[in-house]
Amino acid sequence: MVTSGLDASGLTLLRLEPAVTANQQPARATVFASEDGIDKLRQKVTDFRDKNRTKKDGTKGRPYNADLAQSIGAIVEAGLRALWRSPNQKFPGGNDSRPWEIWLDKIAAAGFIAGAPEYGVVINSDRLEFPEDIVVIGTATSEALVLAVRRLGGVRALAAPTITADYFDALDIEEQVGWVDDVVGRTTFNGGADTNYITLLDRGVSRAHPLISPALAVADRHAAEPAWGLDDTVGHGTQLAGLALFGDLTVAVQSMNHIQVRHRLESAKIIPDAGHNPHHLLGVVTRKGINAAEATGDRRRTFTMASSTQDDTPHDGAPTSWSSEVDQLTSGASGDKKIKRLFLVSAGNTNQNQFGNHDYLAVCDHPDNEVESPAQAWNAICVGAYTEKNVLPEGEVGVPLAPAGDLAPSSRTASWSSHWPLKPDVVFEGGNWLVDGAPPPMKHPALSLLTTDHQYPQRAFTTTGETSGATALAARAVTEIWLDYPDLWPETIRALFVSSARWTSRMKSHLPADPAKGDYAPLFKRYGYGVPDLDRARRSASNALTLIVQDTIKPYRKADRPSAQHVHNEMKVFQLPWPVSELRKLVHAPVSLRVALSTFIDPNPSEPARGSKFRYASHNLRFKLNRPNENQVAFLARISKAAEQPDGPAIEEDDNWTFGRNRRDVGSLHIDELVCPASDLARRNLIAVHPVAGWWKTKTIHNPKDITARFTLIVEIDAGETNAELYAEVQAAIELLNVVGNVV
């Protein structure tokens, strides 16, 4: 078979099976053909039939495209089996939803991964990268997958998923060490003096492991109490360390690529080897661990704590002493150094003995499984768990409990009333459970994350997961963003990270066809804003424009009458440098706008304040966008009215925000989005940040005008597939956001 003509002109040669002479089996070529490629191939065959070349002497020569056409016996439409690279007997029968190993062309991979969910193909976030291919796991029926392959292209081959975490976990130590040595040989640890650190507030970390020691200096291990040892005698901290450096090692071990670890680790032990901390000291020991780490010097730190307590349950989202101290530490009100801090905390884990073999979401949603303290802290990023782990070893009995892309069974949820913060903020991979016979479902290594074992050199690998593993993965991801933007504030990094999150197609399947604002409540309580996307967080491309402002505000001042309560002092109004001409060209094309407002509040957890978000937070900020054709005077008048009745009746029902104020205006991180015609957005060019009530506004503050609060505002326009050069028009005006003025 002549294949040169099958890998050009809109045709991509995916696979070639040579002829087998012994049984007269002809050669077979599997080709992906675009619509244009089909037309060109048809024309080549037609030209072979109808046209002949002319020899030099003017006589009739061979037909056009003779080599290609004469070597082809038949052309038929290919099915998925034509792409199958595993043994034929492993090709799945039936049309059940199942995991597939999908080999993608590197150039086309991003397009397939982005478009596959529209066809019912759920793509796992793990990636294996080879010189010419990217390999992912996709879960789909055969019918859904074949439609995605034909419509999207880019699929070079399909195979049966094979190696999972349990394979490496079950190896003997000699084989494990061989895999470790391979990873070490492909890894560059290049965190310099000005790099970022993930500071694990846990049970200590073992430095004996070769995958950890290059990133964790001897001097960077600390303990809240000087008498405590620094080693990890339980294993939890070392498991988190491996994930915080490499992510799920199942991917790193199988990859052939070079690995670059740009950040470093610190360990601050806050849990003793024996016994436990008294409940009333949980906040104190957290502060001591942070103080011990920060005594080494100023660094950009991502504080990561995968520890929580049931002792405060049920708290119904209200602050506790531990969550309040976490809020103080993040805001800079507590700690030896009065600085803002980026802080991640796990949502806490469910008890698998509460579960049957079905309807696990009802158990996770039950008030008994509310997010544990201190994860309800306003300023911290609370991390829950979802899962894409649904591949079991061949011959394994049982089925995964959670479907791919949905909540991990181990993850707790927010059962509380809407006036406390939305928690969790985001979700990351936390593994799945196995249903095999009578309840309860059980953990399984194949449905878990592969990481480092604290017993090295006796053991090199182990498996972990749940919200602890998810929190370590989140710490790695958010630190990657901060490494790219080292000058941004912790409040800004939090907003970029959380605002980049989206719900998976499986999560969104729990919504009705035309959801109202209230229909989103179950999704927020389970998944927060969803799964963060690092590329989205970094991106400011031609059709997705992200604008960032870091600013300060003095929210309150004394009233003119001495006996009166303090009043609102100022609001910040920004004129958005919209690409007006490009938006007008799009006319009625839908454009999405996503806004995030982030600030760190100082907490006041006194008993009278426990029932009010306005008395717990030092200050509360809100954002407002002007309506089409609403001028600045009318806009400011509307905001002033809203600021005076922050918890009153909704006054923006016609503003088309997706989530609405009941979901948005809680906590210290507010995110919402709207979709409107591009021409309407062109006329909505003012956004304001204004204060509402907070305890700084009370008369206990002598002179509130002396107090300044920092905030970050992030605005993103996304025109989707529309060809609009949005970024080009605003490049001259991209010095953050242009401030119209401070309105007193």
SVG drawing of the C-alpha trace seen along z (x, -y; Angstrom):
<svg xmlns="http://www.w3.org/2000/svg" viewBox="-37 -66 56 85">
<polyline fill="none" stroke="black" stroke-width="0.4" points="0.0,0.0 1.3,-3.4 0.6,-5.6 2.2,-8.9 -1.0,-10.2 -2.9,-9.1 -1.1,-11.6 -1.6,-14.8 -4.3,-17.1 -6.8,-16.8 -5.9,-13.1 -4.1,-12.0 -2.6,-8.5 -3.4,-7.1 -2.4,-3.5 -0.9,-1.0 -1.1,2.7 1.3,4.4 0.1,7.1 0.5,10.7 1.4,12.9 0.9,16.2 -2.8,15.9 -3.3,13.4 -4.3,10.6 -4.0,7.3 -2.4,4.2 -4.8,1.9 -4.5,-1.8 -6.7,-3.8 -7.0,-7.4 -8.8,-10.4 -10.3,-12.4 -11.7,-16.0 -14.6,-16.9 -12.1,-18.6 -9.9,-15.5 -12.8,-13.3 -13.4,-15.6 -9.8,-15.6 -9.5,-11.8 -12.6,-11.4 -11.1,-13.8 -7.9,-11.8 -9.8,-8.6 -11.9,-10.4 -8.8,-11.8 -7.3,-8.2 -10.4,-7.1 -10.7,-10.0 -7.3,-11.5 -3.9,-10.3 -0.6,-11.9 1.2,-12.8 4.6,-11.3 7.4,-13.5 6.8,-12.2 3.2,-13.3 1.7,-9.8 -0.8,-8.8 0.9,-7.9 -0.3,-6.4 -3.4,-7.6 -3.2,-10.3 -2.6,-9.1 -2.0,-5.6 0.3,-4.5 -2.2,-5.5 -5.4,-4.3 -4.0,-1.0 -2.7,-0.1 -6.2,-0.5 -8.6,2.4 -11.5,0.8 -12.4,-2.3 -14.8,-1.8 -15.9,-3.9 -13.9,-2.9 -15.2,-2.2 -13.5,-2.4 -12.0,1.0 -9.8,-0.3 -8.1,-2.6 -7.7,0.2 -4.1,0.9 -4.7,3.3 -5.3,7.1 -8.5,7.6 -10.1,9.7 -10.0,6.7 -12.1,4.5 -15.2,3.7 -18.6,5.1 -21.9,3.4 -22.6,-0.2 -22.1,-0.7 -20.2,-3.8 -16.6,-2.7 -13.1,-4.1 -11.0,-4.3 -7.3,-5.1 -7.3,-7.7 -4.1,-8.6 -4.2,-12.1 -2.1,-14.0 -0.2,-16.6 -1.3,-19.5 -5.0,-18.5 -5.2,-17.3 -6.4,-20.6 -9.3,-20.8 -10.4,-17.2 -10.1,-17.6 -12.1,-20.8 -14.8,-19.6 -15.2,-16.0 -17.6,-16.7 -20.2,-18.1 -20.4,-14.6 -20.7,-12.8 -17.0,-11.9 -15.7,-12.7 -11.9,-13.4 -9.8,-12.6 -7.4,-15.4 -4.3,-13.2 -2.1,-13.4 0.7,-11.2 2.9,-13.0 5.1,-11.3 7.2,-12.8 4.2,-12.7 1.2,-11.8 -0.8,-12.9 -2.6,-10.0 -5.8,-10.6 -8.5,-8.5 -12.0,-9.2 -15.2,-7.7 -18.0,-7.2 -20.2,-4.8 -19.0,-3.5 -21.6,-5.6 -20.6,-8.8 -16.9,-8.2 -17.2,-7.4 -19.2,-10.6 -16.5,-12.6 -13.7,-11.0 -15.4,-11.7 -16.5,-15.3 -13.4,-16.5 -10.5,-14.5 -7.1,-14.3 -7.5,-10.7 -4.6,-8.5 -5.4,-5.3 -7.6,-3.7 -6.5,-1.2 -7.7,0.5 -6.6,-1.4 -4.0,0.7 -1.7,-0.7 -3.3,-2.2 -1.9,-3.2 -2.3,0.3 0.2,1.7 3.1,-0.4 1.8,-0.1 2.0,3.7 5.5,3.9 8.3,5.2 10.7,2.6 13.5,3.3 11.1,2.6 9.7,-0.5 13.2,-1.9 13.9,-1.4 10.8,-3.5 11.8,-6.1 15.3,-6.3 13.8,-6.8 11.7,-9.7 14.6,-11.3 16.7,-11.0 14.1,-12.9 13.4,-15.6 15.0,-19.0 14.5,-20.6 15.2,-24.2 13.5,-26.2 15.9,-29.0 16.1,-31.5 13.1,-33.5 10.9,-30.6 7.6,-29.6 7.1,-27.2 4.3,-24.9 4.2,-24.8 2.6,-21.6 0.9,-22.0 0.6,-18.4 2.4,-15.5 5.8,-16.2 7.5,-15.0 10.2,-12.3 13.3,-13.6 14.6,-10.1 12.6,-9.8 14.7,-10.7 11.7,-12.4 11.3,-14.7 14.8,-15.5 15.9,-17.7 12.9,-20.0 12.9,-20.0 16.0,-21.3 16.9,-20.1 16.4,-23.6 12.9,-23.8 11.3,-21.3 9.7,-22.8 7.3,-21.9 4.7,-24.0 6.3,-22.7 10.1,-22.6 10.0,-19.2 8.2,-17.5 10.2,-15.4 10.3,-16.5 9.9,-13.1 6.6,-11.7 5.9,-8.6 2.4,-8.1 2.8,-8.8 0.2,-11.4 2.5,-14.4 4.9,-12.5 2.0,-11.4 0.9,-15.0 4.5,-16.1 4.7,-13.7 1.5,-15.0 2.4,-18.6 5.6,-18.2 4.6,-15.8 0.8,-15.4 -0.5,-11.9 2.7,-9.9 0.8,-7.4 1.3,-9.9 4.8,-11.0 6.1,-7.4 4.7,-6.4 5.7,-9.5 8.9,-9.7 9.1,-13.4 11.4,-15.7 9.8,-16.9 10.4,-20.3 9.7,-21.0 9.8,-24.8 8.7,-25.1 10.0,-23.8 8.6,-22.4 8.4,-23.4 7.0,-21.2 5.5,-22.6 4.3,-19.8 1.1,-20.8 -0.1,-17.3 2.0,-15.4 3.1,-11.8 1.2,-10.5 -2.2,-11.8 -3.8,-14.8 -4.1,-18.6 -6.7,-19.8 -9.6,-21.3 -9.1,-24.8 -5.5,-24.9 -6.2,-23.9 -6.0,-27.6 -3.0,-28.2 -1.0,-25.3 -1.8,-26.3 -0.4,-29.8 2.7,-28.3 3.4,-26.1 3.2,-29.1 5.3,-31.3 8.0,-28.5 8.1,-28.4 8.1,-32.1 11.0,-32.6 13.3,-31.3 12.6,-34.4 10.2,-36.0 9.0,-33.7 5.9,-33.3 4.2,-30.5 1.1,-28.4 0.0,-27.2 -1.6,-23.8 -3.5,-22.1 -5.3,-18.8 -6.6,-18.6 -10.0,-19.3 -12.2,-18.4 -15.6,-16.9 -15.7,-18.4 -17.3,-21.6 -20.0,-19.7 -22.7,-20.8 -21.6,-24.4 -23.9,-25.1 -21.2,-27.3 -20.9,-29.7 -17.3,-30.6 -15.5,-28.6 -12.4,-29.5 -10.2,-27.5 -11.8,-28.9 -11.6,-32.4 -7.9,-32.0 -7.4,-30.8 -9.2,-34.0 -6.9,-36.1 -3.8,-34.3 -4.8,-34.9 -5.7,-38.5 -2.5,-39.3 -4.3,-40.1 -2.5,-37.1 0.9,-35.6 4.3,-37.0 4.4,-38.6 1.4,-40.7 1.2,-39.7 -1.5,-38.4 -1.2,-34.7 -2.5,-32.2 -4.1,-29.3 -5.7,-26.0 -7.7,-23.7 -9.4,-20.4 -13.1,-20.0 -12.9,-16.9 -13.8,-13.3 -17.0,-11.3 -17.3,-7.9 -17.5,-5.1 -19.5,-3.0 -22.5,-5.4 -22.7,-4.4 -24.7,-1.8 -24.0,-0.7 -26.2,-3.3 -27.2,-7.0 -24.0,-8.0 -24.7,-11.7 -27.6,-11.7 -25.2,-10.6 -22.6,-13.2 -25.4,-15.9 -26.7,-15.0 -26.2,-17.6 -24.2,-15.0 -21.6,-15.3 -21.2,-19.0 -17.7,-20.5 -15.6,-20.2 -14.1,-23.1 -12.0,-25.1 -12.8,-24.7 -15.6,-27.2 -13.1,-30.0 -13.9,-33.0 -10.4,-33.8 -9.0,-30.2 -9.5,-28.2 -11.5,-25.1 -10.8,-22.1 -13.2,-19.3 -12.8,-16.2 -14.3,-14.9 -13.1,-11.9 -12.3,-10.7 -10.9,-7.5 -13.0,-4.7 -10.5,-2.3 -10.1,1.1 -7.5,3.8 -8.6,6.4 -10.5,9.1 -11.2,7.0 -14.6,7.8 -16.9,4.8 -17.6,1.4 -16.6,-2.2 -19.2,-3.9 -19.0,-7.4 -19.4,-8.1 -16.5,-9.9 -16.6,-13.6 -18.8,-13.6 -18.2,-14.2 -15.8,-11.8 -17.6,-9.7 -15.2,-10.9 -15.9,-14.6 -18.1,-16.5 -20.5,-19.2 -21.9,-22.5 -25.3,-21.9 -25.7,-25.4 -27.8,-28.4 -26.9,-30.7 -25.6,-33.7 -22.4,-31.9 -19.6,-31.5 -19.8,-29.0 -17.7,-26.0 -15.9,-24.1 -14.4,-26.7 -13.0,-24.1 -12.6,-20.3 -9.7,-18.2 -9.1,-14.5 -9.7,-12.6 -10.2,-9.0 -13.2,-6.7 -14.5,-3.7 -15.3,-0.2 -18.7,1.5 -18.2,5.3 -21.0,7.2 -22.5,6.0 -22.0,2.4 -20.0,0.5 -18.0,-0.4 -14.3,-0.1 -11.2,-2.1 -9.2,-0.5 -5.6,-1.3 -6.5,-1.4 -9.0,-4.2 -6.6,-6.2 -3.6,-8.6 -0.1,-7.2 2.4,-9.1 5.5,-8.8 5.8,-6.5 7.3,-7.7 9.0,-4.3 11.5,-4.6 13.7,-2.6 11.4,0.1 8.6,-1.2 8.8,-3.8 5.2,-4.2 1.8,-4.2 -1.7,-5.3 -3.8,-8.0 -6.7,-10.3 -9.8,-11.8 -9.9,-15.5 -6.3,-15.4 -4.9,-14.3 -7.2,-16.8 -5.8,-19.6 -2.2,-18.7 -3.0,-18.7 -4.7,-22.1 -1.7,-23.5 0.5,-22.4 -1.8,-23.9 -2.3,-27.3 1.5,-27.5 2.1,-27.0 0.0,-30.1 1.8,-32.1 5.1,-31.2 4.0,-32.6 2.7,-35.8 5.0,-36.4 4.0,-40.0 0.3,-39.3 -1.2,-39.4 -2.5,-36.3 -6.0,-37.7 -5.5,-37.9 -4.0,-34.4 -7.0,-33.1 -9.4,-34.9 -7.6,-33.8 -7.5,-30.2 -11.1,-29.8 -12.6,-31.9 -10.9,-29.6 -12.9,-26.6 -15.8,-25.2 -18.2,-22.3 -17.7,-19.1 -20.5,-17.9 -21.4,-15.3 -21.8,-17.9 -24.0,-20.0 -26.1,-17.0 -27.8,-17.5 -29.2,-20.9 -32.6,-21.1 -32.7,-22.0 -33.3,-25.7 -31.9,-26.3 -33.0,-29.2 -30.6,-30.9 -31.7,-28.7 -31.1,-25.5 -27.3,-26.0 -27.4,-25.7 -26.8,-21.9 -23.8,-22.3 -22.2,-25.0 -22.7,-22.9 -21.0,-19.9 -18.4,-21.2 -18.0,-24.9 -17.1,-26.6 -15.8,-23.3 -12.4,-22.1 -9.8,-24.8 -8.2,-25.2 -4.6,-26.5 -4.6,-27.4 -7.7,-29.5 -6.3,-31.1 -3.2,-32.2 -4.8,-33.1 -5.5,-36.5 -5.9,-35.4 -7.6,-37.0 -11.1,-35.7 -10.8,-35.5 -9.7,-38.6 -8.8,-38.8 -8.4,-42.1 -7.0,-42.4 -7.0,-45.3 -5.4,-45.3 -6.5,-48.3 -7.4,-49.6 -10.5,-51.2 -11.3,-53.0 -14.8,-51.6 -16.1,-53.6 -15.9,-57.0 -17.4,-58.7 -20.9,-60.1 -21.4,-63.8 -23.4,-63.5 -21.2,-62.3 -23.8,-60.0 -24.6,-58.2 -23.1,-55.0 -20.2,-55.2 -21.2,-55.5 -19.9,-54.3 -16.9,-56.4 -16.1,-55.6 -16.6,-53.3 -14.3,-52.6 -15.6,-53.0 -13.7,-51.6 -14.3,-52.3 -13.7,-49.1 -11.6,-49.3 -14.0,-47.3 -13.2,-46.4 -16.3,-48.3 -15.9,-48.2 -15.2,-44.4 -18.2,-43.8 -20.5,-45.8 -19.4,-43.8 -20.6,-40.7 -24.0,-42.3 -26.3,-39.6 -23.6,-36.9 -23.5,-35.8 -20.6,-36.9 -19.9,-35.8 -18.6,-38.1 -17.2,-36.6 -16.3,-38.8 -14.5,-37.9 -14.0,-40.2 -11.6,-39.0 -10.7,-40.6 -9.4,-39.2 -11.6,-40.2 -10.5,-40.5 -12.9,-38.3 -15.0,-39.1 -16.3,-35.7 -17.8,-37.0 -21.2,-35.4 -23.4,-38.4 -21.7,-38.3 -22.1,-34.5 -25.5,-35.0 -24.6,-37.8 -22.1,-38.0 -22.1,-41.8 -20.8,-41.7 -18.3,-38.8 -16.4,-40.5 -14.5,-43.7 -15.7,-44.9 -17.9,-43.5 -17.5,-44.6 -19.8,-44.1 -19.4,-44.7 -22.0,-46.2 -22.0,-46.6 -24.0,-49.3 -26.9,-48.3 -27.0,-49.0 -27.3,-52.8 -27.2,-53.5 -25.0,-56.6 -22.7,-57.1 -25.0,-59.3 -27.9,-56.8 -25.5,-54.0 -24.0,-55.5 -27.5,-56.4 -28.5,-52.8 -25.4,-51.5 -25.8,-53.9 -29.3,-52.5 -28.1,-48.9 -25.3,-49.7 -27.7,-51.0 -29.8,-47.8 -27.3,-45.0 -29.4,-42.2 -32.7,-43.6 -34.9,-42.6 -33.0,-41.9 -33.0,-44.9 -31.2,-43.4 -33.5,-40.7 -33.2,-41.9 -29.4,-42.0 -29.1,-38.5 -26.4,-37.3 -26.3,-33.5 -25.8,-32.8 -27.4,-35.9 -26.8,-37.8 -27.9,-35.0 -25.1,-32.8 -22.6,-35.6 -22.7,-38.0 -21.4,-35.7 -18.0,-35.3 -14.9,-37.3 -14.7,-35.9 -17.6,-36.8 -17.8,-35.3 -20.6,-35.6 -21.1,-35.5 -23.6,-36.7 -24.2,-35.9 -25.6,-38.7 -25.5,-40.0 -22.1,-41.5 -23.7,-44.8 -25.3,-45.0 -21.9,-44.4 -20.4,-47.1 -22.7,-49.5 -21.9,-48.2 -18.6,-49.8 -18.7,-50.8 -18.0,-48.5 -18.0,-49.6 -16.7,-48.1 -18.5,-49.5 -18.8,-48.6 -21.8,-47.4 -21.9,-46.9 -19.0,-45.3 -17.8,-45.5 -15.4,-48.2 -18.5,-50.3 -19.5,-50.0 -18.8,-52.7 -16.1,-50.5 -13.7,-51.6 -12.5,-55.1 -11.6,-56.5 -12.6,-54.0 -11.3,-56.3 -7.8,-55.4 -8.4,-51.7 -7.7,-50.6 -8.8,-47.3 -7.1,-45.6 -9.2,-44.1 -8.7,-42.4 -11.2,-42.7 -10.9,-40.3 -13.0,-40.7 -13.0,-38.2 -14.7,-38.4 -15.1,-35.3 -16.5,-35.4 -16.1,-31.6 -15.4,-30.6 -16.3,-34.0 -13.5,-35.5 -13.0,-38.7 -9.7,-40.3 -10.8,-41.6 -7.4,-41.9 -5.9,-43.9 -8.3,-46.8 -7.6,-47.2 -3.9,-46.6 -3.2,-50.3 -5.5,-50.6 -4.5,-47.5 -2.8,-49.1 -5.1,-47.1 -8.4,-48.9 -8.8,-52.7 -10.1,-54.2 -12.8,-56.8 -12.6,-58.0 -13.2,-57.4 -16.8,-58.3 -17.3,-59.6"/>
</svg>
